[in-house]
Amino acid sequence: MGAEPSKPTDDSKTLHVISVGYSRTGTLSMTLVLEKLLDGPVMHGGSQFLGRED
């Protein structure tokens, strides 16, 4: 058990993550990290400060 990582058998399923936090608690940092880990866009209320449109 744990020798090899498990691989999903159904490629049609997608991962959705909801990360909620109060302002000034690292939500922007978490957004940037999740974008790198998930290799895709992440919605964030402060995205307009990054020059992005969500």
C-alpha positions in Angstrom: 0.0 0.0 0.0 1.4 3.4 -1.0 4.2 1.9 -3.2 2.9 3.7 -6.3 0.5 6.6 -6.7 -3.0 5.7 -7.6 -4.2 6.7 -11.1 -7.7 7.8 -11.9 -9.6 5.4 -14.0 -12.2 7.9 -15.3 -10.6 10.7 -17.2 -13.9 12.5 -17.6 -14.0 13.6 -14.0 -12.5 17.0 -13.1 -11.3 18.4 -9.9 -13.1 21.4 -8.4 -11.6 23.1 -5.3 -13.2 25.8 -3.2 -10.8 27.7 -0.9 -12.6 30.3 1.1 -11.1 32.7 3.5 -11.4 36.2 5.0 -9.5 39.0 3.4 -5.8 39.4 4.4 -5.5 35.7 5.3 -3.3 34.6 2.3 -6.1 34.0 -0.2 -4.2 35.7 -3.1 -1.1 33.5 -2.3 -3.3 30.5 -2.2 -4.8 31.4 -5.6 -1.4 31.7 -7.2 -0.3 28.3 -5.7 -3.5 26.6 -6.8 -3.1 28.0 -10.4 0.4 26.4 -10.5 -0.7 23.1 -9.0 -3.9 22.7 -11.0 -2.4 24.1 -14.2 -5.4 26.3 -14.8 -7.2 29.5 -13.9 -8.5 30.1 -10.4 -11.2 32.7 -9.5 -10.2 35.2 -6.9 -11.9 38.4 -5.8 -8.7 40.3 -6.0 -7.8 39.2 -9.6 -8.4 42.7 -10.9 -5.3 43.8 -9.0 -3.3 41.3 -11.0 -4.5 42.8 -14.3 -6.7 39.7 -15.0 -10.3 39.3 -15.8 -12.1 36.3 -14.3 
